[in-house]
Amino acid sequence: MDLDDLFPSKPDDPLNALAKQDLDPMSQDELAERIVALNAEITRVEAHMDRVSKHRSAAEELFKKG
């Protein structure tokens, strides 16, 4: 899937810029550091998604009809 499909209305989105960045001038050490940073960001986003999901579930349970 193309990032433009995921984020079509955000042309200035940093994620789009990151995906289009030329990796050729980077050293292997720089690429490894980039992977570490991206993995940390993935972990951060997943944790946020988990918090949002739990919050939503709690709200739905609170307002559950029954």
PDBQT receptor file of N, H, CA, C and O in Angstrom, charges set to zero:
ATOM      1  N   MET A   1       0.832  -1.170   0.000  1.00  0.00    +0.000 N 
ATOM      2  CA  MET A   1       0.000   0.000   0.000  1.00  0.00    +0.000 C 
ATOM      3  C   MET A   1       0.886   1.245   0.000  1.00  0.00    +0.000 C 
ATOM      4  O   MET A   1       1.866   1.313   0.741  1.00  0.00    +0.000 OA
ATOM      5  N   ASP A   2       0.549   2.199  -0.807  1.00  0.00    +0.000 N 
ATOM      6  H   ASP A   2      -0.248   2.144  -1.409  1.00  0.00    +0.000 HD
ATOM      7  CA  ASP A   2       1.287   3.448  -0.930  1.00  0.00    +0.000 C 
ATOM      8  C   ASP A   2       0.902   4.391   0.209  1.00  0.00    +0.000 C 
ATOM      9  O   ASP A   2      -0.263   4.431   0.607  1.00  0.00    +0.000 OA
ATOM     10  N   LEU A   3       1.867   5.151   0.740  1.00  0.00    +0.000 N 
ATOM     11  H   LEU A   3       2.813   5.118   0.418  1.00  0.00    +0.000 HD
ATOM     12  CA  LEU A   3       1.563   6.099   1.806  1.00  0.00    +0.000 C 
ATOM     13  C   LEU A   3       0.558   7.147   1.358  1.00  0.00    +0.000 C 
ATOM     14  O   LEU A   3      -0.203   7.660   2.179  1.00  0.00    +0.000 OA
ATOM     15  N   ASP A   4       0.539   7.476   0.067  1.00  0.00    +0.000 N 
ATOM     16  H   ASP A   4       1.156   7.059  -0.600  1.00  0.00    +0.000 HD
ATOM     17  CA  ASP A   4      -0.437   8.438  -0.432  1.00  0.00    +0.000 C 
ATOM     18  C   ASP A   4      -1.857   7.912  -0.271  1.00  0.00    +0.000 C 
ATOM     19  O   ASP A   4      -2.796   8.695  -0.124  1.00  0.00    +0.000 OA
ATOM     20  N   ASP A   5      -2.019   6.602  -0.297  1.00  0.00    +0.000 N 
ATOM     21  H   ASP A   5      -1.256   5.966  -0.416  1.00  0.00    +0.000 HD
ATOM     22  CA  ASP A   5      -3.333   6.006  -0.068  1.00  0.00    +0.000 C 
ATOM     23  C   ASP A   5      -3.744   6.163   1.395  1.00  0.00    +0.000 C 
ATOM     24  O   ASP A   5      -4.921   6.353   1.702  1.00  0.00    +0.000 OA
ATOM     25  N   LEU A   6      -2.769   6.081   2.284  1.00  0.00    +0.000 N 
ATOM     26  H   LEU A   6      -1.813   5.927   2.035  1.00  0.00    +0.000 HD
ATOM     27  CA  LEU A   6      -3.058   6.195   3.707  1.00  0.00    +0.000 C 
ATOM     28  C   LEU A   6      -3.291   7.634   4.147  1.00  0.00    +0.000 C 
ATOM     29  O   LEU A   6      -4.125   7.895   5.013  1.00  0.00    +0.000 OA
ATOM     30  N   PHE A   7      -2.561   8.559   3.556  1.00  0.00    +0.000 N 
ATOM     31  H   PHE A   7      -1.883   8.347   2.852  1.00  0.00    +0.000 HD
ATOM     32  CA  PHE A   7      -2.599   9.958   3.979  1.00  0.00    +0.000 C 
ATOM     33  C   PHE A   7      -2.809  10.900   2.800  1.00  0.00    +0.000 C 
ATOM     34  O   PHE A   7      -1.976  11.775   2.563  1.00  0.00    +0.000 OA
ATOM     35  N   PRO A   8      -3.904  10.742   2.055  1.00  0.00    +0.000 N 
ATOM     36  CA  PRO A   8      -4.068  11.540   0.841  1.00  0.00    +0.000 C 
ATOM     37  C   PRO A   8      -4.291  13.027   1.098  1.00  0.00    +0.000 C 
ATOM     38  O   PRO A   8      -3.943  13.843   0.245  1.00  0.00    +0.000 OA
ATOM     39  N   SER A   9      -4.857  13.407   2.242  1.00  0.00    +0.000 N 
ATOM     40  H   SER A   9      -5.140  12.743   2.935  1.00  0.00    +0.000 HD
ATOM     41  CA  SER A   9      -5.190  14.803   2.483  1.00  0.00    +0.000 C 
ATOM     42  C   SER A   9      -4.121  15.545   3.273  1.00  0.00    +0.000 C 
ATOM     43  O   SER A   9      -4.347  16.682   3.686  1.00  0.00    +0.000 OA
ATOM     44  N   LYS A  10      -2.985  14.941   3.489  1.00  0.00    +0.000 N 
ATOM     45  H   LYS A  10      -2.801  14.017   3.153  1.00  0.00    +0.000 HD
ATOM     46  CA  LYS A  10      -1.932  15.556   4.288  1.00  0.00    +0.000 C 
ATOM     47  C   LYS A  10      -0.622  15.625   3.495  1.00  0.00    +0.000 C 
ATOM     48  O   LYS A  10       0.300  14.858   3.771  1.00  0.00    +0.000 OA
ATOM     49  N   PRO A  11      -0.529  16.514   2.533  1.00  0.00    +0.000 N 
ATOM     50  CA  PRO A  11       0.696  16.555   1.722  1.00  0.00    +0.000 C 
ATOM     51  C   PRO A  11       1.942  16.946   2.514  1.00  0.00    +0.000 C 
ATOM     52  O   PRO A  11       3.050  16.579   2.121  1.00  0.00    +0.000 OA
ATOM     53  N   ASP A  12       1.791  17.681   3.619  1.00  0.00    +0.000 N 
ATOM     54  H   ASP A  12       0.891  17.979   3.938  1.00  0.00    +0.000 HD
ATOM     55  CA  ASP A  12       2.942  18.104   4.424  1.00  0.00    +0.000 C 
ATOM     56  C   ASP A  12       3.180  17.178   5.610  1.00  0.00    +0.000 C 
ATOM     57  O   ASP A  12       3.929  17.525   6.524  1.00  0.00    +0.000 OA
ATOM     58  N   ASP A  13       2.563  16.022   5.605  1.00  0.00    +0.000 N 
ATOM     59  H   ASP A  13       1.955  15.741   4.862  1.00  0.00    +0.000 HD
ATOM     60  CA  ASP A  13       2.705  15.079   6.698  1.00  0.00    +0.000 C 
ATOM     61  C   ASP A  13       4.163  14.627   6.796  1.00  0.00    +0.000 C 
ATOM     62  O   ASP A  13       4.748  14.213   5.795  1.00  0.00    +0.000 OA
ATOM     63  N   PRO A  14       4.759  14.702   7.995  1.00  0.00    +0.000 N 
ATOM     64  CA  PRO A  14       6.152  14.261   8.167  1.00  0.00    +0.000 C 
ATOM     65  C   PRO A  14       6.372  12.804   7.770  1.00  0.00    +0.000 C 
ATOM     66  O   PRO A  14       7.464  12.445   7.330  1.00  0.00    +0.000 OA
ATOM     67  N   LEU A  15       5.367  11.974   7.918  1.00  0.00    +0.000 N 
ATOM     68  H   LEU A  15       4.480  12.266   8.276  1.00  0.00    +0.000 HD
ATOM     69  CA  LEU A  15       5.498  10.572   7.539  1.00  0.00    +0.000 C 
ATOM     70  C   LEU A  15       5.718  10.440   6.040  1.00  0.00    +0.000 C 
ATOM     71  O   LEU A  15       6.527   9.625   5.596  1.00  0.00    +0.000 OA
ATOM     72  N   ASN A  16       4.995  11.244   5.254  1.00  0.00    +0.000 N 
ATOM     73  H   ASN A  16       4.338  11.906   5.614  1.00  0.00    +0.000 HD
ATOM     74  CA  ASN A  16       5.195  11.240   3.799  1.00  0.00    +0.000 C 
ATOM     75  C   ASN A  16       6.614  11.675   3.453  1.00  0.00    +0.000 C 
ATOM     76  O   ASN A  16       7.270  11.061   2.611  1.00  0.00    +0.000 OA
ATOM     77  N   ALA A  17       7.080  12.729   4.101  1.00  0.00    +0.000 N 
ATOM     78  H   ALA A  17       6.547  13.227   4.785  1.00  0.00    +0.000 HD
ATOM     79  CA  ALA A  17       8.437  13.227   3.847  1.00  0.00    +0.000 C 
ATOM     80  C   ALA A  17       9.473  12.174   4.234  1.00  0.00    +0.000 C 
ATOM     81  O   ALA A  17      10.460  11.978   3.524  1.00  0.00    +0.000 OA
ATOM     82  N   LEU A  18       9.251  11.509   5.342  1.00  0.00    +0.000 N 
ATOM     83  H   LEU A  18       8.450  11.669   5.918  1.00  0.00    +0.000 HD
ATOM     84  CA  LEU A  18      10.175  10.471   5.801  1.00  0.00    +0.000 C 
ATOM     85  C   LEU A  18      10.253   9.334   4.797  1.00  0.00    +0.000 C 
ATOM     86  O   LEU A  18      11.340   8.839   4.501  1.00  0.00    +0.000 OA
ATOM     87  N   ALA A  19       9.114   8.920   4.275  1.00  0.00    +0.000 N 
ATOM     88  H   ALA A  19       8.230   9.322   4.516  1.00  0.00    +0.000 HD
ATOM     89  CA  ALA A  19       9.077   7.804   3.331  1.00  0.00    +0.000 C 
ATOM     90  C   ALA A  19       9.736   8.146   2.001  1.00  0.00    +0.000 C 
ATOM     91  O   ALA A  19      10.209   7.259   1.290  1.00  0.00    +0.000 OA
ATOM     92  N   LYS A  20       9.766   9.427   1.670  1.00  0.00    +0.000 N 
ATOM     93  H   LYS A  20       9.382  10.147   2.248  1.00  0.00    +0.000 HD
ATOM     94  CA  LYS A  20      10.351   9.847   0.392  1.00  0.00    +0.000 C 
ATOM     95  C   LYS A  20      11.827  10.237   0.511  1.00  0.00    +0.000 C 
ATOM     96  O   LYS A  20      12.478  10.526  -0.493  1.00  0.00    +0.000 OA
ATOM     97  N   GLN A  21      12.349  10.244   1.733  1.00  0.00    +0.000 N 
ATOM     98  H   GLN A  21      11.820  10.010   2.548  1.00  0.00    +0.000 HD
ATOM     99  CA  GLN A  21      13.739  10.643   1.955  1.00  0.00    +0.000 C 
ATOM    100  C   GLN A  21      14.689   9.660   1.280  1.00  0.00    +0.000 C 
ATOM    101  O   GLN A  21      14.511   8.445   1.367  1.00  0.00    +0.000 OA
ATOM    102  N   ASP A  22      15.696  10.202   0.609  1.00  0.00    +0.000 N 
ATOM    103  H   ASP A  22      15.841  11.189   0.539  1.00  0.00    +0.000 HD
ATOM    104  CA  ASP A  22      16.703   9.392  -0.065  1.00  0.00    +0.000 C 
ATOM    105  C   ASP A  22      17.609   8.734   0.975  1.00  0.00    +0.000 C 
ATOM    106  O   ASP A  22      18.234   9.420   1.784  1.00  0.00    +0.000 OA
ATOM    107  N   LEU A  23      17.674   7.427   0.948  1.00  0.00    +0.000 N 
ATOM    108  H   LEU A  23      17.166   6.871   0.291  1.00  0.00    +0.000 HD
ATOM    109  CA  LEU A  23      18.490   6.688   1.910  1.00  0.00    +0.000 C 
ATOM    110  C   LEU A  23      19.912   6.454   1.417  1.00  0.00    +0.000 C 
ATOM    111  O   LEU A  23      20.776   6.057   2.198  1.00  0.00    +0.000 OA
ATOM    112  N   ASP A  24      20.167   6.693   0.133  1.00  0.00    +0.000 N 
ATOM    113  H   ASP A  24      19.465   7.016  -0.502  1.00  0.00    +0.000 HD
ATOM    114  CA  ASP A  24      21.483   6.409  -0.445  1.00  0.00    +0.000 C 
ATOM    115  C   ASP A  24      22.642   7.106   0.262  1.00  0.00    +0.000 C 
ATOM    116  O   ASP A  24      23.683   6.476   0.453  1.00  0.00    +0.000 OA
ATOM    117  N   PRO A  25      22.518   8.370   0.658  1.00  0.00    +0.000 N 
ATOM    118  CA  PRO A  25      23.673   9.015   1.291  1.00  0.00    +0.000 C 
ATOM    119  C   PRO A  25      23.927   8.595   2.740  1.00  0.00    +0.000 C 
ATOM    120  O   PRO A  25      24.919   9.015   3.336  1.00  0.00    +0.000 OA
ATOM    121  N   MET A  26      23.063   7.791   3.302  1.00  0.00    +0.000 N 
ATOM    122  H   MET A  26      22.257   7.450   2.818  1.00  0.00    +0.000 HD
ATOM    123  CA  MET A  26      23.207   7.406   4.710  1.00  0.00    +0.000 C 
ATOM    124  C   MET A  26      24.155   6.223   4.864  1.00  0.00    +0.000 C 
ATOM    125  O   MET A  26      24.179   5.300   4.050  1.00  0.00    +0.000 OA
ATOM    126  N   SER A  27      24.930   6.288   5.937  1.00  0.00    +0.000 N 
ATOM    127  H   SER A  27      24.911   7.038   6.598  1.00  0.00    +0.000 HD
ATOM    128  CA  SER A  27      25.828   5.175   6.255  1.00  0.00    +0.000 C 
ATOM    129  C   SER A  27      25.022   4.060   6.909  1.00  0.00    +0.000 C 
ATOM    130  O   SER A  27      23.862   4.248   7.275  1.00  0.00    +0.000 OA
ATOM    131  N   GLN A  28      25.648   2.904   7.051  1.00  0.00    +0.000 N 
ATOM    132  H   GLN A  28      26.590   2.751   6.754  1.00  0.00    +0.000 HD
ATOM    133  CA  GLN A  28      24.974   1.791   7.709  1.00  0.00    +0.000 C 
ATOM    134  C   GLN A  28      24.662   2.131   9.164  1.00  0.00    +0.000 C 
ATOM    135  O   GLN A  28      23.616   1.740   9.681  1.00  0.00    +0.000 OA
ATOM    136  N   ASP A  29      25.560   2.852   9.822  1.00  0.00    +0.000 N 
ATOM    137  H   ASP A  29      26.410   3.170   9.402  1.00  0.00    +0.000 HD
ATOM    138  CA  ASP A  29      25.305   3.272  11.204  1.00  0.00    +0.000 C 
ATOM    139  C   ASP A  29      24.107   4.211  11.273  1.00  0.00    +0.000 C 
ATOM    140  O   ASP A  29      23.272   4.087  12.169  1.00  0.00    +0.000 OA
ATOM    141  N   GLU A  30      24.018   5.140  10.339  1.00  0.00    +0.000 N 
ATOM    142  H   GLU A  30      24.697   5.240   9.611  1.00  0.00    +0.000 HD
ATOM    143  CA  GLU A  30      22.882   6.060  10.309  1.00  0.00    +0.000 C 
ATOM    144  C   GLU A  30      21.572   5.315  10.038  1.00  0.00    +0.000 C 
ATOM    145  O   GLU A  30      20.536   5.628  10.624  1.00  0.00    +0.000 OA
ATOM    146  N   LEU A  31      21.632   4.337   9.152  1.00  0.00    +0.000 N 
ATOM    147  H   LEU A  31      22.474   4.083   8.676  1.00  0.00    +0.000 HD
ATOM    148  CA  LEU A  31      20.442   3.545   8.857  1.00  0.00    +0.000 C 
ATOM    149  C   LEU A  31      20.022   2.726  10.073  1.00  0.00    +0.000 C 
ATOM    150  O   LEU A  31      18.829   2.591  10.346  1.00  0.00    +0.000 OA
ATOM    151  N   ALA A  32      20.986   2.180  10.801  1.00  0.00    +0.000 N 
ATOM    152  H   ALA A  32      21.955   2.289  10.579  1.00  0.00    +0.000 HD
ATOM    153  CA  ALA A  32      20.679   1.421  12.015  1.00  0.00    +0.000 C 
ATOM    154  C   ALA A  32      20.042   2.328  13.063  1.00  0.00    +0.000 C 
ATOM    155  O   ALA A  32      19.088   1.932  13.733  1.00  0.00    +0.000 OA
ATOM    156  N   GLU A  33      20.564   3.539  13.207  1.00  0.00    +0.000 N 
ATOM    157  H   GLU A  33      21.339   3.861  12.663  1.00  0.00    +0.000 HD
ATOM    158  CA  GLU A  33      19.985   4.501  14.147  1.00  0.00    +0.000 C 
ATOM    159  C   GLU A  33      18.561   4.867  13.730  1.00  0.00    +0.000 C 
ATOM    160  O   GLU A  33      17.680   5.042  14.572  1.00  0.00    +0.000 OA
ATOM    161  N   ARG A  34      18.354   4.976  12.445  1.00  0.00    +0.000 N 
ATOM    162  H   ARG A  34      19.069   4.834  11.761  1.00  0.00    +0.000 HD
ATOM    163  CA  ARG A  34      17.026   5.293  11.915  1.00  0.00    +0.000 C 
ATOM    164  C   ARG A  34      16.045   4.166  12.263  1.00  0.00    +0.000 C 
ATOM    165  O   ARG A  34      14.910   4.430  12.659  1.00  0.00    +0.000 OA
ATOM    166  N   ILE A  35      16.476   2.930  12.116  1.00  0.00    +0.000 N 
ATOM    167  H   ILE A  35      17.398   2.715  11.794  1.00  0.00    +0.000 HD
ATOM    168  CA  ILE A  35      15.627   1.786  12.446  1.00  0.00    +0.000 C 
ATOM    169  C   ILE A  35      15.273   1.803  13.931  1.00  0.00    +0.000 C 
ATOM    170  O   ILE A  35      14.121   1.563  14.294  1.00  0.00    +0.000 OA
ATOM    171  N   VAL A  36      16.243   2.084  14.785  1.00  0.00    +0.000 N 
ATOM    172  H   VAL A  36      17.178   2.280  14.490  1.00  0.00    +0.000 HD
ATOM    173  CA  VAL A  36      15.994   2.156  16.229  1.00  0.00    +0.000 C 
ATOM    174  C   VAL A  36      14.951   3.237  16.516  1.00  0.00    +0.000 C 
ATOM    175  O   VAL A  36      14.018   3.015  17.288  1.00  0.00    +0.000 OA
ATOM    176  N   ALA A  37      15.111   4.401  15.896  1.00  0.00    +0.000 N 
ATOM    177  H   ALA A  37      15.869   4.581  15.270  1.00  0.00    +0.000 HD
ATOM    178  CA  ALA A  37      14.173   5.505  16.111  1.00  0.00    +0.000 C 
ATOM    179  C   ALA A  37      12.776   5.144  15.603  1.00  0.00    +0.000 C 
ATOM    180  O   ALA A  37      11.776   5.438  16.258  1.00  0.00    +0.000 OA
ATOM    181  N   LEU A  38      12.715   4.511  14.442  1.00  0.00    +0.000 N 
ATOM    182  H   LEU A  38      13.528   4.273  13.910  1.00  0.00    +0.000 HD
ATOM    183  CA  LEU A  38      11.412   4.127  13.887  1.00  0.00    +0.000 C 
ATOM    184  C   LEU A  38      10.739   3.059  14.747  1.00  0.00    +0.000 C 
ATOM    185  O   LEU A  38       9.526   3.099  14.949  1.00  0.00    +0.000 OA
ATOM    186  N   ASN A  39      11.520   2.108  15.252  1.00  0.00    +0.000 N 
ATOM    187  H   ASN A  39      12.506   2.075  15.087  1.00  0.00    +0.000 HD
ATOM    188  CA  ASN A  39      10.953   1.094  16.144  1.00  0.00    +0.000 C 
ATOM    189  C   ASN A  39      10.431   1.720  17.435  1.00  0.00    +0.000 C 
ATOM    190  O   ASN A  39       9.394   1.304  17.951  1.00  0.00    +0.000 OA
ATOM    191  N   ALA A  40      11.143   2.716  17.957  1.00  0.00    +0.000 N 
ATOM    192  H   ALA A  40      11.986   3.053  17.538  1.00  0.00    +0.000 HD
ATOM    193  CA  ALA A  40      10.678   3.425  19.154  1.00  0.00    +0.000 C 
ATOM    194  C   ALA A  40       9.373   4.153  18.861  1.00  0.00    +0.000 C 
ATOM    195  O   ALA A  40       8.476   4.178  19.704  1.00  0.00    +0.000 OA
ATOM    196  N   GLU A  41       9.256   4.739  17.687  1.00  0.00    +0.000 N 
ATOM    197  H   GLU A  41       9.985   4.719  17.002  1.00  0.00    +0.000 HD
ATOM    198  CA  GLU A  41       8.029   5.428  17.303  1.00  0.00    +0.000 C 
ATOM    199  C   GLU A  41       6.876   4.440  17.138  1.00  0.00    +0.000 C 
ATOM    200  O   GLU A  41       5.747   4.738  17.527  1.00  0.00    +0.000 OA
ATOM    201  N   ILE A  42       7.148   3.283  16.574  1.00  0.00    +0.000 N 
ATOM    202  H   ILE A  42       8.065   3.041  16.259  1.00  0.00    +0.000 HD
ATOM    203  CA  ILE A  42       6.119   2.244  16.443  1.00  0.00    +0.000 C 
ATOM    204  C   ILE A  42       5.624   1.832  17.823  1.00  0.00    +0.000 C 
ATOM    205  O   ILE A  42       4.419   1.695  18.031  1.00  0.00    +0.000 OA
ATOM    206  N   THR A  43       6.529   1.636  18.757  1.00  0.00    +0.000 N 
ATOM    207  H   THR A  43       7.509   1.747  18.588  1.00  0.00    +0.000 HD
ATOM    208  CA  THR A  43       6.167   1.265  20.122  1.00  0.00    +0.000 C 
ATOM    209  C   THR A  43       5.312   2.353  20.763  1.00  0.00    +0.000 C 
ATOM    210  O   THR A  43       4.331   2.054  21.445  1.00  0.00    +0.000 OA
ATOM    211  N   ARG A  44       5.677   3.604  20.549  1.00  0.00    +0.000 N 
ATOM    212  H   ARG A  44       6.474   3.847  19.995  1.00  0.00    +0.000 HD
ATOM    213  CA  ARG A  44       4.925   4.734  21.106  1.00  0.00    +0.000 C 
ATOM    214  C   ARG A  44       3.508   4.783  20.533  1.00  0.00    +0.000 C 
ATOM    215  O   ARG A  44       2.545   4.986  21.272  1.00  0.00    +0.000 OA
ATOM    216  N   VAL A  45       3.383   4.598  19.234  1.00  0.00    +0.000 N 
ATOM    217  H   VAL A  45       4.166   4.433  18.633  1.00  0.00    +0.000 HD
ATOM    218  CA  VAL A  45       2.076   4.629  18.579  1.00  0.00    +0.000 C 
ATOM    219  C   VAL A  45       1.215   3.449  19.039  1.00  0.00    +0.000 C 
ATOM    220  O   VAL A  45       0.023   3.611  19.298  1.00  0.00    +0.000 OA
ATOM    221  N   GLU A  46       1.815   2.276  19.138  1.00  0.00    +0.000 N 
ATOM    222  H   GLU A  46       2.784   2.144  18.927  1.00  0.00    +0.000 HD
ATOM    223  CA  GLU A  46       1.065   1.106  19.598  1.00  0.00    +0.000 C 
ATOM    224  C   GLU A  46       0.565   1.301  21.029  1.00  0.00    +0.000 C 
ATOM    225  O   GLU A  46      -0.560   0.915  21.348  1.00  0.00    +0.000 OA
ATOM    226  N   ALA A  47       1.385   1.893  21.886  1.00  0.00    +0.000 N 
ATOM    227  H   ALA A  47       2.298   2.206  21.627  1.00  0.00    +0.000 HD
ATOM    228  CA  ALA A  47       0.976   2.158  23.266  1.00  0.00    +0.000 C 
ATOM    229  C   ALA A  47      -0.180   3.158  23.290  1.00  0.00    +0.000 C 
ATOM    230  O   ALA A  47      -1.117   3.016  24.076  1.00  0.00    +0.000 OA
ATOM    231  N   HIS A  48      -0.106   4.150  22.441  1.00  0.00    +0.000 N 
ATOM    232  H   HIS A  48       0.656   4.265  21.803  1.00  0.00    +0.000 HD
ATOM    233  CA  HIS A  48      -1.190   5.134  22.361  1.00  0.00    +0.000 C 
ATOM    234  C   HIS A  48      -2.478   4.468  21.870  1.00  0.00    +0.000 C 
ATOM    235  O   HIS A  48      -3.556   4.714  22.411  1.00  0.00    +0.000 OA
ATOM    236  N   MET A  49      -2.360   3.635  20.854  1.00  0.00    +0.000 N 
ATOM    237  H   MET A  49      -1.484   3.435  20.414  1.00  0.00    +0.000 HD
ATOM    238  CA  MET A  49      -3.533   2.924  20.343  1.00  0.00    +0.000 C 
ATOM    239  C   MET A  49      -4.161   2.068  21.439  1.00  0.00    +0.000 C 
ATOM    240  O   MET A  49      -5.386   2.003  21.547  1.00  0.00    +0.000 OA
ATOM    241  N   ASP A  50      -3.341   1.417  22.246  1.00  0.00    +0.000 N 
ATOM    242  H   ASP A  50      -2.347   1.470  22.158  1.00  0.00    +0.000 HD
ATOM    243  CA  ASP A  50      -3.830   0.586  23.336  1.00  0.00    +0.000 C 
ATOM    244  C   ASP A  50      -4.575   1.438  24.364  1.00  0.00    +0.000 C 
ATOM    245  O   ASP A  50      -5.651   1.057  24.825  1.00  0.00    +0.000 OA
ATOM    246  N   ARG A  51      -3.998   2.600  24.725  1.00  0.00    +0.000 N 
ATOM    247  H   ARG A  51      -3.124   2.910  24.351  1.00  0.00    +0.000 HD
ATOM    248  CA  ARG A  51      -4.661   3.495  25.681  1.00  0.00    +0.000 C 
ATOM    249  C   ARG A  51      -6.004   3.977  25.138  1.00  0.00    +0.000 C 
ATOM    250  O   ARG A  51      -6.998   3.999  25.863  1.00  0.00    +0.000 OA
ATOM    251  N   VAL A  52      -6.031   4.361  23.864  1.00  0.00    +0.000 N 
ATOM    252  H   VAL A  52      -5.223   4.342  23.275  1.00  0.00    +0.000 HD
ATOM    253  CA  VAL A  52      -7.265   4.843  23.246  1.00  0.00    +0.000 C 
ATOM    254  C   VAL A  52      -8.319   3.736  23.245  1.00  0.00    +0.000 C 
ATOM    255  O   VAL A  52      -9.486   3.978  23.553  1.00  0.00    +0.000 OA
ATOM    256  N   SER A  53      -7.901   2.537  22.901  1.00  0.00    +0.000 N 
ATOM    257  H   SER A  53      -6.953   2.341  22.650  1.00  0.00    +0.000 HD
ATOM    258  CA  SER A  53      -8.833   1.408  22.862  1.00  0.00    +0.000 C 
ATOM    259  C   SER A  53      -9.416   1.134  24.247  1.00  0.00    +0.000 C 
ATOM    260  O   SER A  53     -10.621   0.925  24.385  1.00  0.00    +0.000 OA
ATOM    261  N   LYS A  54      -8.570   1.136  25.259  1.00  0.00    +0.000 N 
ATOM    262  H   LYS A  54      -7.591   1.305  25.147  1.00  0.00    +0.000 HD
ATOM    263  CA  LYS A  54      -9.037   0.891  26.627  1.00  0.00    +0.000 C 
ATOM    264  C   LYS A  54      -9.968   1.999  27.090  1.00  0.00    +0.000 C 
ATOM    265  O   LYS A  54     -10.972   1.734  27.751  1.00  0.00    +0.000 OA
ATOM    266  N   HIS A  55      -9.641   3.240  26.746  1.00  0.00    +0.000 N 
ATOM    267  H   HIS A  55      -8.825   3.455  26.209  1.00  0.00    +0.000 HD
ATOM    268  CA  HIS A  55     -10.479   4.374  27.114  1.00  0.00    +0.000 C 
ATOM    269  C   HIS A  55     -11.847   4.252  26.450  1.00  0.00    +0.000 C 
ATOM    270  O   HIS A  55     -12.880   4.462  27.086  1.00  0.00    +0.000 OA
ATOM    271  N   ARG A  56     -11.840   3.915  25.183  1.00  0.00    +0.000 N 
ATOM    272  H   ARG A  56     -11.001   3.745  24.666  1.00  0.00    +0.000 HD
ATOM    273  CA  ARG A  56     -13.103   3.766  24.452  1.00  0.00    +0.000 C 
ATOM    274  C   ARG A  56     -13.937   2.628  25.036  1.00  0.00    +0.000 C 
ATOM    275  O   ARG A  56     -15.148   2.768  25.213  1.00  0.00    +0.000 OA
ATOM    276  N   SER A  57     -13.295   1.509  25.331  1.00  0.00    +0.000 N 
ATOM    277  H   SER A  57     -12.312   1.395  25.187  1.00  0.00    +0.000 HD
ATOM    278  CA  SER A  57     -14.013   0.377  25.918  1.00  0.00    +0.000 C 
ATOM    279  C   SER A  57     -14.630   0.755  27.255  1.00  0.00    +0.000 C 
ATOM    280  O   SER A  57     -15.764   0.379  27.552  1.00  0.00    +0.000 OA
ATOM    281  N   ALA A  58     -13.882   1.498  28.059  1.00  0.00    +0.000 N 
ATOM    282  H   ALA A  58     -12.961   1.804  27.818  1.00  0.00    +0.000 HD
ATOM    283  CA  ALA A  58     -14.399   1.934  29.365  1.00  0.00    +0.000 C 
ATOM    284  C   ALA A  58     -15.580   2.874  29.174  1.00  0.00    +0.000 C 
ATOM    285  O   ALA A  58     -16.572   2.772  29.896  1.00  0.00    +0.000 OA
ATOM    286  N   ALA A  59     -15.491   3.782  28.218  1.00  0.00    +0.000 N 
ATOM    287  H   ALA A  59     -14.686   3.865  27.632  1.00  0.00    +0.000 HD
ATOM    288  CA  ALA A  59     -16.599   4.702  27.948  1.00  0.00    +0.000 C 
ATOM    289  C   ALA A  59     -17.820   3.946  27.445  1.00  0.00    +0.000 C 
ATOM    290  O   ALA A  59     -18.942   4.226  27.869  1.00  0.00    +0.000 OA
ATOM    291  N   GLU A  60     -17.614   2.998  26.553  1.00  0.00    +0.000 N 
ATOM    292  H   GLU A  60     -16.703   2.770  26.209  1.00  0.00    +0.000 HD
ATOM    293  CA  GLU A  60     -18.740   2.208  26.052  1.00  0.00    +0.000 C 
ATOM    294  C   GLU A  60     -19.389   1.405  27.168  1.00  0.00    +0.000 C 
ATOM    295  O   GLU A  60     -20.613   1.282  27.211  1.00  0.00    +0.000 OA
ATOM    296  N   GLU A  61     -18.596   0.865  28.055  1.00  0.00    +0.000 N 
ATOM    297  H   GLU A  61     -17.601   0.965  28.019  1.00  0.00    +0.000 HD
ATOM    298  CA  GLU A  61     -19.136   0.097  29.186  1.00  0.00    +0.000 C 
ATOM    299  C   GLU A  61     -19.925   1.003  30.119  1.00  0.00    +0.000 C 
ATOM    300  O   GLU A  61     -20.973   0.602  30.627  1.00  0.00    +0.000 OA
ATOM    301  N   LEU A  62     -19.440   2.213  30.351  1.00  0.00    +0.000 N 
ATOM    302  H   LEU A  62     -18.589   2.538  29.939  1.00  0.00    +0.000 HD
ATOM    303  CA  LEU A  62     -20.098   3.160  31.221  1.00  0.00    +0.000 C 
ATOM    304  C   LEU A  62     -21.464   3.560  30.677  1.00  0.00    +0.000 C 
ATOM    305  O   LEU A  62     -22.426   3.696  31.434  1.00  0.00    +0.000 OA
ATOM    306  N   PHE A  63     -21.544   3.746  29.368  1.00  0.00    +0.000 N 
ATOM    307  H   PHE A  63     -20.763   3.636  28.753  1.00  0.00    +0.000 HD
ATOM    308  CA  PHE A  63     -22.787   4.216  28.762  1.00  0.00    +0.000 C 
ATOM    309  C   PHE A  63     -23.601   3.096  28.114  1.00  0.00    +0.000 C 
ATOM    310  O   PHE A  63     -24.517   3.344  27.330  1.00  0.00    +0.000 OA
ATOM    311  N   LYS A  64     -23.247   1.878  28.457  1.00  0.00    +0.000 N 
ATOM    312  H   LYS A  64     -22.503   1.677  29.094  1.00  0.00    +0.000 HD
ATOM    313  CA  LYS A  64     -23.942   0.712  27.880  1.00  0.00    +0.000 C 
ATOM    314  C   LYS A  64     -25.400   0.708  28.338  1.00  0.00    +0.000 C 
ATOM    315  O   LYS A  64     -25.713   0.895  29.514  1.00  0.00    +0.000 OA
ATOM    316  N   LYS A  65     -26.256   0.492  27.382  1.00  0.00    +0.000 N 
ATOM    317  H   LYS A  65     -26.002   0.340  26.426  1.00  0.00    +0.000 HD
ATOM    318  CA  LYS A  65     -27.680   0.368  27.710  1.00  0.00    +0.000 C 
ATOM    319  C   LYS A  65     -27.963  -1.079  28.063  1.00  0.00    +0.000 C 
ATOM    320  O   LYS A  65     -27.461  -2.002  27.421  1.00  0.00    +0.000 OA
ATOM    321  N   GLY A  66     -28.750  -1.255  29.064  1.00  0.00    +0.000 N 
ATOM    322  H   GLY A  66     -29.158  -0.506  29.585  1.00  0.00    +0.000 HD
ATOM    323  CA  GLY A  66     -29.053  -2.643  29.339  1.00  0.00    +0.000 C 
ATOM    324  C   GLY A  66     -29.531  -2.824  30.690  1.00  0.00    +0.000 C 
ATOM    325  O   GLY A  66     -29.836  -3.947  31.092  1.00  0.00    +0.000 OA
TER     326      GLY A  66
